[in-house]
Amino acid sequence: MPDTDNAEQALAEACAKTMWENDACSRALGFTLHSVNPGRAVLQLVVRNDMLNGHGTCHGGIMFTLADSAFAFACNSYNQNCVAQHCSVSFLQPVKAGQRLTATATERSRLERSGIYDVVVSLDDGLVVAEFRGLSRTVKGTHVSGDSL
């Protein structure tokens, strides 16, 4: 009998691999997928000069997109296509060029077709610079077939 935890982890990783290959936006922005587990994902980004706003700090849209991508990898880790139904973000601290952001998405609730995920965006020293909440909704389709696992 297969180990359920190992099977769930393998499925989450297979889903993430497929999603990453199809996620041109995250790759183009320089995000890296640090880790994925069922209902959890960690993405990182080193803020570049071309990501700064008129105040000389990281554009909020960049931080939102990083958090949204972490949310997407977390909620799609069960091999069921999942999209954002609603998202919100609170920006807490400014971020400068050269600083690395880590977005850690964690599942809070998943029932039937809906899920709630919180994403904490932090710097290397642990300072939280943004908090994001995403509500997910499953839709038709899967990421990988049984033959791909």
Protein Blocks (a to p, Z undefined) as FASTA:
>chain_A
ZZfklmmmmmmmmmmmmmmmmmmmlmmnopacfbdcehiacddddddfklccfkopacfk
lmmmmmmmmmmmmmmmnopacddfbdcdddfbdcdehiacddddddfbdchjbccddddd
ddfkopafbdcdddddddeddfbdfklZZ
